[in-house]
Amino acid sequence: MEVRTSESPKDRGEIGAALRRIEEAVAAGNNDLSALGFWKLVKQVKFDRRLIDEHAEQIGRIDTAAFRAGVKLRAPVWVGNTLLMLGTAAGAVAAGAAFVWQTPIWKGLALIAAGVIWAVSVHSPAHWLAGYLAGIRWTDAFLGGPPPPRPGLKSDYGTYLRADPDSRAWMHASGAIATKLAPFVALAFWPASNAPWWAAAALVGLGILQITTDVVLSTKSSDWKKFLREKAIARERRAALAPGSSLVEEARVTGGSQIPRTEPPALVAEPVEPGAPGGRRRS
C-alpha cells in the first residue's frame, strides 16, 4: 500500500512537478504562494520525512524568492540582530536612568521606556536563538507585519522543515514569551528605583495587554497559531511511532513514504534433495 497524506493527496512525482511549476511562476513574478497552492503542498510534505528530505531545499528556495520579491524593507540577518541588540542595550540604559535621575516623572518614564523597548527588541533575537539551536537558519531581517511595522526574521524554510516539529513549535513560542516577559522584567526594577506608582501600573498594564492580544489574536494568526500547528504535527508523529501503530503511519513519519502495495511473498525454504553418489545432485 502507498502512504498518502491529508487533503488533496499527491504522490511524490506530482509534488515535484507541482513545485517546479510554482518555482517557475515565482520566477516570472507571481508571488502569491497561497493562490499557487504552495502552502497546501508544504502542509503535505511536513507530515512525511522522506518528502521533507526530497523537497525541503526547493521549498526553501521558492519561499525565499517570493518573500524577497514582496518585502522591500529587509536587511542581512546580522544587521537586524545587531540593531535589536543595541535596542536591548538602550532599554538597559533607560532602566539605569530610572535609578540615576531624581525627578519622579523622569524616573517613571525611563522605567516604562525600558519595558517598551525590551518588548520590541527581544522578540526576534529570541526566535533567532531558539531556531538556531533547533537547526533553523535565517535569510533576512525585515520590517513588516500588521501596522505599525515591526522587526522580524525570515526563516530558511528548508532548514525549518528539517527541524523537529516540537522544536519548530517552541521557536515560534520563544519570541512571544520573551515579549510578554519584557515589561515584567522592567517592573522588577521598580521597587529599588523609587519610580512613581503609575510606572509600575503602566508596566503591568502593558504586560496584561500583550497577554490579552496573544490569547485573542495570536492563537488565530501569529506565533501561537504556528505553535499549535507544529505541536499537532509533533503529536501525530509520536502517535505514529507508538506501540501498536500501523506500519503505514510509522513509515510516513520516519521516511518510508512509499511502501509496496502488496506484501512481498514470505520466504519459504526450498527442500534440498539428498545428493547423488559422488556429491552431485540428482536432476
FIDRENKE-785748 format. One record per residue: residue number from 1; x, y, z of N, C-alpha, C in turn. Coordinates in steps of 0.001 Angstrom, whole numbers. Example, Ala and Ser with C-alpha at 12.3 -4.5 7.8 and 13.67 -1.06 7.14 Angstrom:
seq / n.east / n.north / n.up / ca.east / ca.north / ca.up / c.east / c.north / c.up
1 / 13190 / -5690 / 7800 / 12300 / -4500 / 7800 / 13200 / -3300 / 7800
2 / 12850 / -2250 / 7080 / 13670 / -1060 / 7140 / 12900 / 30 / 7870
***
This chain:
seq / n.east / n.north / n.up / ca.east / ca.north / ca.up / c.east / c.north / c.up
1 / 828 / -1186 / 0 / 0 / 0 / 0 / 869 / 1244 / 0
2 / 291 / 2344 / -420 / 1035 / 3580 / -570 / 590 / 4573 / 486
3 / 1561 / 5184 / 1134 / 1226 / 6152 / 2183 / 906 / 7484 / 1546
4 / -219 / 8029 / 1932 / -589 / 9343 / 1438 / -902 / 10226 / 2630
5 / -795 / 11511 / 2407 / -1047 / 12445 / 3492 / -2470 / 12954 / 3434
6 / -2698 / 14084 / 4091 / -4044 / 14579 / 4278 / -4648 / 15077 / 2970
7 / -5358 / 16172 / 2999 / -6200 / 16598 / 1908 / -5435 / 16755 / 607
8 / -6158 / 16578 / -520 / -5610 / 16692 / -1855 / -4299 / 15945 / -1985
9 / -4288 / 14644 / -1726 / -3035 / 13929 / -1742 / -2423 / 13880 / -3132
10 / -1111 / 13955 / -3156 / -361 / 13815 / -4397 / 754 / 12828 / -4131
11 / 1111 / 12060 / -5167 / 2248 / 11193 / -4953 / 3528 / 11991 / -5125
12 / 4642 / 11336 / -4894 / 5912 / 12066 / -4848 / 6224 / 12752 / -6167
13 / 5949 / 12077 / -7293 / 6213 / 12681 / -8583 / 5378 / 13913 / -8829
14 / 4122 / 13872 / -8427 / 3236 / 15020 / -8613 / 3683 / 16210 / -7771
15 / 4164 / 15946 / -6564 / 4640 / 17040 / -5711 / 5830 / 17730 / -6360
16 / 6779 / 16953 / -6855 / 7938 / 17546 / -7504 / 7558 / 18377 / -8710
17 / 6625 / 17869 / -9538 / 6200 / 18610 / -10723 / 5467 / 19881 / -10326
18 / 4627 / 19810 / -9289 / 3899 / 20991 / -8836 / 4850 / 22050 / -8302
19 / 5852 / 21635 / -7548 / 6822 / 22601 / -7027 / 7621 / 23255 / -8154
20 / 7930 / 22490 / -9184 / 8643 / 23086 / -10325 / 7782 / 24147 / -11001
21 / 6496 / 23865 / -11159 / 5603 / 24855 / -11773 / 5504 / 26104 / -10905
22 / 5425 / 25910 / -9595 / 5338 / 27066 / -8695 / 6629 / 27878 / -8749
23 / 7759 / 27209 / -8756 / 9033 / 27934 / -8813 / 9140 / 28747 / -10099
24 / 8676 / 28182 / -11199 / 8689 / 28926 / -12469 / 7753 / 30132 / -12401
25 / 6595 / 29966 / -11757 / 5652 / 31073 / -11637 / 6228 / 32201 / -10777
26 / 6895 / 31836 / -9691 / 7520 / 32854 / -8841 / 8615 / 33579 / -9593
27 / 9415 / 32843 / -10339 / 10477 / 33473 / -11138 / 9895 / 34426 / -12178
28 / 8661 / 34145 / -12633 / 8011 / 35005 / -13622 / 7300 / 36199 / -12993
29 / 7294 / 36263 / -11653 / 6729 / 37431 / -10979 / 5463 / 37200 / -10194
30 / 4954 / 35969 / -10147 / 3763 / 35664 / -9356 / 4204 / 35220 / -7965
31 / 3994 / 36066 / -6973 / 4467 / 35779 / -5618 / 3351 / 35384 / -4659
32 / 2163 / 35142 / -5169 / 1048 / 34747 / -4326 / 1113 / 33236 / -4104
33 / 1870 / 32834 / -3090 / 2108 / 31408 / -2875 / 831 / 30669 / -2500
34 / -86 / 31322 / -1807 / -1346 / 30660 / -1456 / -2148 / 30341 / -2709
35 / -2256 / 31312 / -3603 / -3013 / 31089 / -4833 / -2362 / 30028 / -5711
36 / -1054 / 29907 / -5622 / -336 / 28911 / -6409 / -436 / 27509 / -5820
37 / -1018 / 27394 / -4641 / -1149 / 26092 / -3996 / 86 / 25640 / -3252
38 / 1027 / 26561 / -3032 / 2309 / 26219 / -2410 / 2130 / 25707 / -986
39 / 1317 / 26407 / -196 / 1226 / 26055 / 1218 / 468 / 24744 / 1433
40 / -438 / 24396 / 530 / -1075 / 23080 / 625 / -45 / 21966 / 403
41 / 866 / 22188 / -535 / 1931 / 21206 / -755 / 2847 / 21118 / 452
42 / 3189 / 22279 / 1023 / 4063 / 22293 / 2195 / 3410 / 21532 / 3346
43 / 2110 / 21727 / 3532 / 1401 / 21014 / 4593 / 1497 / 19507 / 4398
44 / 1392 / 19063 / 3155 / 1501 / 17638 / 2878 / 2912 / 17128 / 3137
45 / 3896 / 17893 / 2706 / 5287 / 17471 / 2859 / 5669 / 17373 / 4332
46 / 5144 / 18264 / 5167 / 5532 / 18310 / 6579 / 5299 / 16999 / 7317
47 / 4320 / 16230 / 6874 / 3969 / 15024 / 7599 / 4771 / 13806 / 7160
48 / 5664 / 13973 / 6210 / 6360 / 12819 / 5648 / 7861 / 13100 / 5613
49 / 8610 / 12319 / 6364 / 10045 / 12563 / 6492 / 10768 / 12468 / 5153
50 / 10392 / 11502 / 4333 / 11093 / 11367 / 3058 / 10765 / 12522 / 2128
51 / 9515 / 12964 / 2129 / 9162 / 14117 / 1308 / 9927 / 15360 / 1761
52 / 10127 / 15507 / 3045 / 10940 / 16625 / 3543 / 12349 / 16525 / 2987
53 / 12945 / 15355 / 3077 / 14306 / 15172 / 2582 / 14403 / 15484 / 1088
54 / 13376 / 15130 / 335 / 13418 / 15309 / -1114 / 13138 / 16750 / -1545
55 / 12257 / 17442 / -821 / 11753 / 18722 / -1331 / 12075 / 19932 / -466
56 / 12692 / 19754 / 690 / 12910 / 20890 / 1602 / 13728 / 21995 / 943
57 / 14774 / 21634 / 231 / 15635 / 22660 / -368 / 14866 / 23495 / -1386
58 / 14094 / 22832 / -2237 / 13329 / 23562 / -3246 / 12237 / 24409 / -2608
59 / 11577 / 23876 / -1595 / 10555 / 24653 / -891 / 11179 / 25905 / -270
60 / 12344 / 25748 / 349 / 13028 / 26904 / 921 / 13394 / 27927 / -128
61 / 13815 / 27459 / -1285 / 14203 / 28358 / -2379 / 12995 / 29158 / -2864
62 / 11874 / 28486 / -3048 / 10663 / 29158 / -3515 / 10193 / 30187 / -2493
63 / 10156 / 29787 / -1231 / 9680 / 30669 / -168 / 10543 / 31917 / -53
64 / 11858 / 31746 / -120 / 12763 / 32889 / -20 / 12603 / 33830 / -1209
65 / 12475 / 33263 / -2409 / 12326 / 34103 / -3597 / 11043 / 34920 / -3533
66 / 9937 / 34296 / -3127 / 8670 / 35019 / -3042 / 8731 / 36095 / -1961
67 / 9344 / 35759 / -833 / 9457 / 36732 / 252 / 10267 / 37949 / -186
68 / 11417 / 37713 / -790 / 12272 / 38830 / -1173 / 11650 / 39684 / -2267
69 / 10829 / 39076 / -3099 / 10156 / 39858 / -4131 / 9054 / 40735 / -3533
70 / 8480 / 40305 / -2414 / 7360 / 41036 / -1844 / 7685 / 41955 / -697
71 / 8854 / 41794 / -86 / 9222 / 42604 / 1088 / 10464 / 43422 / 747
72 / 10319 / 44713 / 763 / 11421 / 45596 / 374 / 12243 / 46076 / 1559
73 / 11606 / 46227 / 2735 / 12326 / 46712 / 3914 / 12997 / 45537 / 4616
74 / 14128 / 45109 / 4086 / 14831 / 43959 / 4644 / 16332 / 44216 / 4613
75 / 17028 / 43433 / 5416 / 18474 / 43597 / 5559 / 19066 / 42238 / 5923
76 / 20398 / 42101 / 5846 / 21014 / 40855 / 6311 / 20673 / 40587 / 7774
77 / 20636 / 39327 / 8119 / 20230 / 38935 / 9476 / 21133 / 39576 / 10523
78 / 22440 / 39619 / 10259 / 23359 / 40152 / 11271 / 23087 / 41633 / 11528
79 / 22642 / 42356 / 10488 / 22322 / 43770 / 10672 / 21101 / 43904 / 11582
80 / 20068 / 43117 / 11302 / 18869 / 43173 / 12135 / 19153 / 42801 / 13576
81 / 19905 / 41719 / 13774 / 20213 / 41296 / 15140 / 21050 / 42332 / 15882
82 / 21994 / 42953 / 15175 / 22835 / 43976 / 15804 / 21996 / 45167 / 16257
83 / 21097 / 45615 / 15386 / 20257 / 46760 / 15746 / 19354 / 46429 / 16931
84 / 18821 / 45217 / 16950 / 17945 / 44845 / 18057 / 18720 / 44662 / 19354
85 / 19936 / 44170 / 19270 / 20757 / 44070 / 20481 / 21117 / 45464 / 21006
86 / 21337 / 46388 / 20074 / 21563 / 47776 / 20506 / 20300 / 48332 / 21173
87 / 19134 / 47944 / 20638 / 17886 / 48348 / 21276 / 17758 / 47788 / 22675
88 / 18140 / 46517 / 22844 / 18104 / 45914 / 24178 / 19036 / 46654 / 25131
89 / 20203 / 47035 / 24622 / 21138 / 47811 / 25445 / 20546 / 49171 / 25790
90 / 19831 / 49789 / 24832 / 19193 / 51079 / 25113 / 18142 / 50932 / 26208
91 / 17429 / 49790 / 26206 / 16467 / 49535 / 27280 / 17159 / 49430 / 28625
92 / 18331 / 48810 / 28642 / 19083 / 48706 / 29888 / 19541 / 50082 / 30372
93 / 19928 / 50933 / 29422 / 20317 / 52304 / 29786 / 19123 / 53041 / 30385
94 / 17939 / 52852 / 29777 / 16739 / 53514 / 30310 / 16425 / 53026 / 31723
95 / 16576 / 51717 / 31945 / 16339 / 51185 / 33291 / 17338 / 51774 / 34279
96 / 18591 / 51917 / 33841 / 19594 / 52528 / 34714 / 19279 / 53978 / 35014
97 / 18720 / 54690 / 34005 / 18382 / 56100 / 34218 / 17304 / 56256 / 35286
98 / 16442 / 55252 / 35409 / 15398 / 55324 / 36442 / 16003 / 55347 / 37836
99 / 17216 / 54839 / 37973 / 17900 / 54872 / 39272 / 18701 / 56157 / 39454
100 / 19193 / 56696 / 38347 / 20087 / 57855 / 38428 / 19309 / 59164 / 38512
101 / 18298 / 59317 / 37685 / 17539 / 60565 / 37676 / 16775 / 60734 / 38975
102 / 16616 / 61977 / 39373 / 15983 / 62287 / 40651 / 14523 / 62714 / 40510
103 / 14165 / 63251 / 39351 / 12796 / 63724 / 39168 / 11853 / 62544 / 39016
104 / 10830 / 62425 / 39834 / 9959 / 61243 / 39781 / 9364 / 60959 / 38409
105 / 8915 / 62023 / 37718 / 8281 / 61775 / 36428 / 9256 / 61161 / 35436
106 / 10515 / 61627 / 35463 / 11511 / 61079 / 34538 / 11914 / 59663 / 34939
107 / 11943 / 59414 / 36218 / 12229 / 58053 / 36681 / 11157 / 57076 / 36167
108 / 9889 / 57507 / 36290 / 8797 / 56653 / 35834 / 8820 / 56443 / 34331
109 / 9038 / 57527 / 33574 / 9070 / 57413 / 32114 / 10231 / 56545 / 31650
110 / 11364 / 56661 / 32326 / 12524 / 55849 / 31943 / 12248 / 54365 / 32154
111 / 11582 / 54034 / 33252 / 11294 / 52630 / 33529 / 10273 / 52072 / 32525
112 / 9272 / 52878 / 32202 / 8293 / 52452 / 31188 / 8980 / 52275 / 29841
113 / 9865 / 53207 / 29502 / 10589 / 53114 / 28224 / 11389 / 51828 / 28152
114 / 12004 / 51434 / 29262 / 12777 / 50194 / 29274 / 11878 / 49003 / 28932
115 / 10689 / 48948 / 29548 / 9779 / 47834 / 29272 / 9318 / 47800 / 27829
116 / 8984 / 48979 / 27281 / 8517 / 49046 / 25886 / 9641 / 48668 / 24918
117 / 10819 / 49212 / 25141 / 11948 / 48921 / 24250 / 12282 / 47432 / 24276
118 / 12325 / 46846 / 25447 / 12639 / 45417 / 25538 / 11560 / 44567 / 24878
119 / 10293 / 44980 / 25024 / 9212 / 44206 / 24405 / 9383 / 44132 / 22892
120 / 9928 / 45185 / 22294 / 10151 / 45202 / 20844 / 11465 / 44509 / 20473
121 / 12510 / 44775 / 21250 / 13858 / 44389 / 20810 / 14214 / 42930 / 21078
122 / 13548 / 42262 / 22019 / 13954 / 40890 / 22339 / 13183 / 39837 / 21544
123 / 12138 / 40243 / 20846 / 11272 / 39273 / 20172 / 12029 / 38481 / 19097
124 / 12584 / 39172 / 18141 / 13270 / 38479 / 17043 / 14544 / 37762 / 17494
125 / 15380 / 38343 / 18349 / 16540 / 37578 / 18822 / 16169 / 36291 / 19551
126 / 15026 / 36303 / 20262 / 14588 / 35061 / 20913 / 14248 / 34002 / 19863
127 / 13539 / 34407 / 18813 / 13270 / 33486 / 17703 / 14580 / 32964 / 17110
128 / 15490 / 33893 / 16866 / 16762 / 33526 / 16229 / 17504 / 32482 / 17059
129 / 17610 / 32718 / 18362 / 18369 / 31804 / 19215 / 17696 / 30435 / 19297
130 / 16384 / 30411 / 19549 / 15675 / 29134 / 19644 / 15739 / 28381 / 18322
131 / 15599 / 29104 / 17225 / 15690 / 28461 / 15919 / 17076 / 27940 / 15630
132 / 18078 / 28733 / 15962 / 19460 / 28312 / 15706 / 19777 / 27024 / 16461
133 / 19340 / 26941 / 17701 / 19589 / 25735 / 18491 / 18860 / 24520 / 17920
134 / 17762 / 24757 / 17195 / 16996 / 23665 / 16592 / 17479 / 23317 / 15186
135 / 18461 / 24064 / 14677 / 18964 / 23801 / 13330 / 18332 / 24663 / 12259
136 / 17487 / 25615 / 12660 / 16843 / 26508 / 11692 / 17777 / 27679 / 11408
137 / 17897 / 28023 / 10141 / 18714 / 29166 / 9748 / 17815 / 30262 / 9188
138 / 18372 / 31442 / 9020 / 17578 / 32626 / 8697 / 18143 / 33306 / 7461
139 / 17272 / 33905 / 6661 / 17712 / 34517 / 5407 / 17723 / 36040 / 5459
140 / 16780 / 36652 / 6181 / 16650 / 38108 / 6153 / 16071 / 38625 / 7469
141 / 16461 / 39846 / 7802 / 15752 / 40636 / 8806 / 14882 / 41631 / 8046
142 / 13721 / 41983 / 8612 / 12817 / 42846 / 7849 / 11915 / 43624 / 8791
143 / 11251 / 44611 / 8214 / 10175 / 45330 / 8893 / 8885 / 44987 / 8184
144 / 7881 / 44548 / 8940 / 6627 / 44165 / 8298 / 5583 / 43812 / 9315
145 / 4605 / 43036 / 8885 / 3502 / 42657 / 9747 / 2397 / 43693 / 9725
146 / 1338 / 43484 / 10489 / 249 / 44469 / 10575 / 773 / 45785 / 11130
147 / 194 / 46925 / 10728 / 654 / 48221 / 11240 / 572 / 48263 / 12759
148 / 1527 / 48913 / 13412 / 2722 / 49508 / 12814 / 3755 / 48438 / 12457
149 / 4610 / 48710 / 11462 / 5615 / 47709 / 11085 / 6514 / 47345 / 12259
150 / 6828 / 46073 / 12351 / 7655 / 45574 / 13450 / 8815 / 44762 / 12893
151 / 9922 / 44694 / 13631 / 11050 / 43892 / 13138 / 10714 / 42411 / 13166
152 / 11216 / 41693 / 12167 / 11000 / 40254 / 12093 / 12194 / 39570 / 11457
153 / 12165 / 38239 / 11479 / 13202 / 37428 / 10847 / 12533 / 36446 / 9897
154 / 13147 / 36254 / 8747 / 12633 / 35280 / 7780 / 13458 / 34011 / 7870
155 / 12772 / 32901 / 8119 / 13483 / 31628 / 8229 / 13802 / 31068 / 6856
156 / 14867 / 30297 / 6790 / 15146 / 29462 / 5625 / 14219 / 28263 / 5754
157 / 13185 / 28199 / 4916 / 12129 / 27214 / 5139 / 12608 / 25784 / 4922
158 / 13684 / 25623 / 4174 / 14242 / 24284 / 4027 / 14768 / 23763 / 5352
159 / 15525 / 24587 / 6058 / 16032 / 24168 / 7366 / 14901 / 24089 / 8385
160 / 13887 / 24923 / 8220 / 12716 / 24876 / 9110 / 12016 / 23521 / 9002
161 / 11824 / 23037 / 7780 / 11159 / 21752 / 7586 / 11968 / 20600 / 8161
162 / 13285 / 20693 / 8086 / 14136 / 19596 / 8570 / 14199 / 19551 / 10097
163 / 13849 / 20650 / 10752 / 13893 / 20672 / 12217 / 12740 / 19847 / 12789
164 / 12942 / 19351 / 13991 / 11902 / 18604 / 14687 / 10691 / 19498 / 14918
165 / 9454 / 18995 / 14702 / 8276 / 19861 / 14860 / 8100 / 20425 / 16264
166 / 8484 / 19676 / 17305 / 8436 / 20237 / 18656 / 9361 / 21444 / 18767
167 / 10551 / 21339 / 18185 / 11499 / 22458 / 18219 / 10979 / 23635 / 17410
168 / 10335 / 23352 / 16276 / 9737 / 24434 / 15495 / 8670 / 25151 / 16312
169 / 7873 / 24377 / 17037 / 6816 / 24981 / 17850 / 7399 / 25933 / 18883
170 / 8431 / 25483 / 19599 / 8997 / 26330 / 20651 / 9782 / 27500 / 20083
171 / 10284 / 27368 / 18855 / 10890 / 28524 / 18207 / 9834 / 29612 / 18025
172 / 8641 / 29239 / 17562 / 7572 / 30231 / 17404 / 7175 / 30831 / 18747
173 / 7117 / 30001 / 19767 / 6689 / 30487 / 21079 / 7730 / 31394 / 21724
174 / 8999 / 31183 / 21407 / 10071 / 31884 / 22123 / 9961 / 33399 / 22027
175 / 9695 / 33900 / 20828 / 9584 / 35345 / 20675 / 8404 / 35912 / 21445
176 / 7275 / 35199 / 21376 / 6089 / 35660 / 22095 / 6325 / 35676 / 23600
177 / 6977 / 34639 / 24108 / 7251 / 34573 / 25554 / 8191 / 35702 / 25973
178 / 9240 / 35927 / 25185 / 10207 / 36982 / 25518 / 9532 / 38351 / 25549
179 / 8662 / 38596 / 24572 / 7965 / 39884 / 24514 / 7066 / 40086 / 25726
180 / 6389 / 39024 / 26143 / 5473 / 39150 / 27284 / 6228 / 39321 / 28602
181 / 7414 / 38750 / 28686 / 8195 / 38882 / 29912 / 8823 / 40276 / 30060
182 / 9071 / 40951 / 28931 / 9840 / 42201 / 28952 / 9298 / 43241 / 29933
183 / 8009 / 43586 / 29904 / 7552 / 44613 / 30859 / 7658 / 44171 / 32312
184 / 7557 / 42870 / 32567 / 7657 / 42396 / 33946 / 9113 / 42389 / 34422
185 / 10052 / 42232 / 33490 / 11469 / 42389 / 33846 / 11722 / 43836 / 34264
186 / 11197 / 44775 / 33479 / 11340 / 46186 / 33854 / 10650 / 46461 / 35190
187 / 9508 / 45831 / 35408 / 8781 / 46019 / 36667 / 9602 / 45558 / 37869
188 / 10458 / 44565 / 37673 / 11273 / 44064 / 38779 / 12217 / 45136 / 39324
189 / 12535 / 46144 / 38496 / 13421 / 47227 / 38949 / 12659 / 48340 / 39668
190 / 11342 / 48292 / 39597 / 10561 / 49415 / 40134 / 10754 / 49637 / 41635
191 / 10702 / 48619 / 42489 / 10820 / 48917 / 43926 / 12118 / 49632 / 44291
192 / 13215 / 49194 / 43703 / 14508 / 49798 / 44062 / 14724 / 51145 / 43403
193 / 14008 / 51422 / 42323 / 14237 / 52675 / 41592 / 13531 / 53870 / 42216
194 / 12566 / 53618 / 43086 / 11751 / 54687 / 43668 / 10985 / 55480 / 42609
195 / 10662 / 54793 / 41489 / 9829 / 55431 / 40472 / 8392 / 55508 / 40980
196 / 7593 / 56421 / 40439 / 6208 / 56576 / 40911 / 5379 / 55307 / 40689
197 / 4281 / 55213 / 41417 / 3425 / 54028 / 41338 / 2863 / 53811 / 39946
198 / 2605 / 54950 / 39236 / 1983 / 54818 / 37922 / 2910 / 54153 / 36914
199 / 4228 / 54186 / 37159 / 5152 / 53482 / 36269 / 4937 / 51968 / 36391
200 / 4785 / 51502 / 37625 / 4512 / 50080 / 37834 / 3174 / 49698 / 37230
201 / 2166 / 50564 / 37413 / 845 / 50269 / 36862 / 897 / 50197 / 35333
202 / 1658 / 51098 / 34730 / 1762 / 51093 / 33266 / 2435 / 49827 / 32760
203 / 3467 / 49368 / 33457 / 4160 / 48153 / 33034 / 3273 / 46924 / 33202
204 / 2539 / 46872 / 34304 / 1596 / 45762 / 34489 / 522 / 45802 / 33399
205 / 31 / 46993 / 33106 / -980 / 47133 / 32056 / -459 / 46700 / 30697
206 / 801 / 47068 / 30399 / 1394 / 46654 / 29136 / 1502 / 45138 / 29057
207 / 1938 / 44532 / 30151 / 2058 / 43077 / 30165 / 717 / 42392 / 29975
208 / -305 / 42876 / 30668 / -1638 / 42279 / 30542 / -2192 / 42488 / 29131
209 / -1972 / 43664 / 28577 / -2440 / 43946 / 27213 / -1817 / 42982 / 26220
210 / -514 / 42760 / 26351 / 167 / 41854 / 25424 / -345 / 40420 / 25566
211 / -545 / 39986 / 26800 / -1064 / 38637 / 27014 / -2470 / 38505 / 26430
212 / -3284 / 39546 / 26617 / -4648 / 39513 / 26089 / -4651 / 39436 / 24568
213 / -3813 / 40240 / 23928 / -3767 / 40199 / 22462 / -3274 / 38844 / 21968
214 / -2382 / 38222 / 22717 / -1938 / 36881 / 22334 / -3091 / 35887 / 22388
215 / -3845 / 35940 / 23479 / -4955 / 34997 / 23638 / -6015 / 35227 / 22567
216 / -6296 / 36496 / 22274 / -7384 / 36821 / 21350 / -6957 / 36713 / 19897
217 / -5732 / 37184 / 19587 / -5315 / 37305 / 18191 / -4242 / 36311 / 17773
218 / -3215 / 36145 / 18603 / -2064 / 35361 / 18165 / -2390 / 33887 / 17960
219 / -3356 / 33377 / 18698 / -3732 / 31968 / 18508 / -4462 / 31752 / 17197
220 / -4853 / 32848 / 16541 / -5574 / 32737 / 15272 / -4731 / 33122 / 14072
221 / -3659 / 33899 / 14284 / -2966 / 34415 / 13104 / -1461 / 34571 / 13250
222 / -887 / 34305 / 14396 / 523 / 34640 / 14569 / 1285 / 33519 / 15266
223 / 2204 / 33899 / 16170 / 3133 / 32930 / 16753 / 2443 / 31747 / 17413
224 / 1396 / 32009 / 18200 / 778 / 30901 / 18924 / -27 / 30003 / 17996
225 / -552 / 30543 / 16915 / -1202 / 29693 / 15910 / -180 / 28721 / 15314
226 / 1007 / 29231 / 15009 / 2052 / 28372 / 14457 / 2543 / 27371 / 15494
227 / 2611 / 27813 / 16744 / 2989 / 26892 / 17819 / 2017 / 25715 / 17884
228 / 727 / 26007 / 17873 / -282 / 24951 / 17943 / -230 / 24047 / 16710
229 / 13 / 24636 / 15559 / 117 / 23854 / 14316 / 1252 / 22853 / 14382
230 / 2420 / 23315 / 14811 / 3579 / 22421 / 14853 / 3457 / 21395 / 15970
231 / 2827 / 21765 / 17064 / 2597 / 20798 / 18133 / 1669 / 19677 / 17675
232 / 674 / 20018 / 16845 / -224 / 18992 / 16315 / 544 / 18009 / 15434
233 / 1470 / 18524 / 14636 / 2293 / 17650 / 13800 / 3154 / 16757 / 14679
234 / 3723 / 17326 / 15736 / 4567 / 16535 / 16638 / 3753 / 15427 / 17301
235 / 2522 / 15735 / 17713 / 1676 / 14710 / 18336 / 1369 / 13590 / 17350
236 / 1097 / 13946 / 16111 / 803 / 12911 / 15116 / 2022 / 12023 / 14886
237 / 3185 / 12619 / 14880 / 4402 / 11816 / 14709 / 4591 / 10847 / 15877
238 / 4383 / 11352 / 17082 / 4543 / 10473 / 18242 / 3516 / 9345 / 18225
239 / 2284 / 9672 / 17821 / 1249 / 8637 / 17752 / 1600 / 7577 / 16720
240 / 2200 / 8012 / 15608 / 2557 / 7067 / 14554 / 3674 / 6120 / 14991
241 / 4488 / 6553 / 15939 / 5605 / 5731 / 16402 / 5274 / 4966 / 17677
242 / 4063 / 5162 / 18198 / 3681 / 4483 / 19436 / 3462 / 2990 / 19184
243 / 3657 / 2169 / 20215 / 3394 / 734 / 20058 / 1964 / 491 / 19580
244 / 1831 / -381 / 18611 / 514 / -701 / 18080 / 97 / 140 / 16897
245 / 900 / 1164 / 16519 / 545 / 1982 / 15362 / 785 / 1194 / 14083
246 / 138 / 1631 / 13016 / 238 / 898 / 11760 / 1592 / 1113 / 11106
247 / 1990 / 152 / 10305 / 3235 / 260 / 9559 / 3208 / 1457 / 8627
248 / 2035 / 1737 / 8086 / 1904 / 2860 / 7165 / 2270 / 4169 / 7851
249 / 1668 / 4417 / 9020 / 1930 / 5673 / 9707 / 3366 / 5761 / 10183
250 / 3906 / 4651 / 10677 / 5298 / 4673 / 11119 / 6225 / 4984 / 9964
251 / 5968 / 4374 / 8814 / 6813 / 4628 / 7649 / 6724 / 6072 / 7204
252 / 5533 / 6654 / 7310 / 5343 / 8016 / 6826 / 6190 / 9012 / 7605
253 / 6261 / 8864 / 8911 / 6981 / 9846 / 9711 / 8467 / 9548 / 9816
254 / 8884 / 8354 / 9426 / 10299 / 8006 / 9528 / 10993 / 7968 / 8180
255 / 10228 / 8166 / 7105 / 10868 / 8236 / 5805 / 10376 / 7238 / 4795
256 / 9506 / 6316 / 5154 / 9016 / 5332 / 4195 / 7773 / 5819 / 3497
257 / 7903 / 6864 / 2678 / 6714 / 7437 / 2073 / 6150 / 6577 / 961
258 / 6883 / 5599 / 498 / 6352 / 4684 / -497 / 6544 / 3262 / 12
259 / 5460 / 2550 / 202 / 5505 / 1168 / 658 / 4846 / 325 / -416
260 / 5369 / -833 / -732 / 4743 / -1651 / -1769 / 3270 / -1881 / -1477
261 / 2472 / -1908 / -2523 / 1039 / -2112 / -2360 / 729 / -3507 / -1839
262 / 1545 / -4457 / -2145 / 1336 / -5813 / -1656 / 2547 / -6241 / -878
263 / 2307 / -7039 / 131 / 3408 / -7529 / 926 / 4243 / -8501 / 103
264 / 5567 / -8484 / 228 / 6374 / -9436 / -512 / 6073 / -10845 / -50
265 / 6184 / -11811 / -964 / 5899 / -13191 / -565 / 6858 / -13650 / 510
266 / 6332 / -14456 / 1433 / 7174 / -14957 / 2511 / 8237 / -15884 / 1932
267 / 9382 / -15829 / 2528 / 10451 / -16726 / 2100 / 10159 / -18134 / 2601
268 / 10162 / -19090 / 1681 / 9886 / -20474 / 2031 / 11129 / -21292 / 1734
269 / 11546 / -22085 / 2694 / 12740 / -22902 / 2491 / 12459 / -23962 / 1432
270 / 13313 / -23967 / 424 / 13153 / -24955 / -635 / 13766 / -26274 / -187
271 / 13016 / -27377 / -299 / 13594 / -28651 / 135 / 14814 / -29009 / -689
272 / 15784 / -29520 / -32 / 17030 / -29922 / -691 / 17050 / -31433 / -804
273 / 17187 / -31877 / -2010 / 17220 / -33321 / -2215 / 18571 / -33868 / -1792
274 / 18579 / -35095 / -1324 / 19876 / -35677 / -964 / 20768 / -35788 / -2188
275 / 22014 / -35550 / -1979 / 22959 / -35587 / -3088 / 23110 / -36989 / -3657
276 / 23354 / -37063 / -4935 / 23606 / -38344 / -5599 / 24996 / -38831 / -5259
277 / 25232 / -40087 / -5467 / 26590 / -40600 / -5219 / 27605 / -39770 / -5982
278 / 28698 / -39503 / -5354 / 29738 / -38668 / -5982 / 29565 / -37206 / -5707
279 / 28517 / -36874 / -4865 / 28355 / -35463 / -4451 / 27528 / -34652 / -5409
280 / 26996 / -35259 / -6525 / 26202 / -34471 / -7467 / 24739 / -34627 / -7156
281 / 23969 / -33535 / -7380 / 22528 / -33584 / -7135 / 21866 / -34314 / -8285
282 / 20806 / -35035 / -7942 / 20062 / -35710 / -8996 / 19211 / -34698 / -9737
283 / 19109 / -34837 / -11046 / 18336 / -33894 / -11849 / 16908 / -34398 / -11945
***
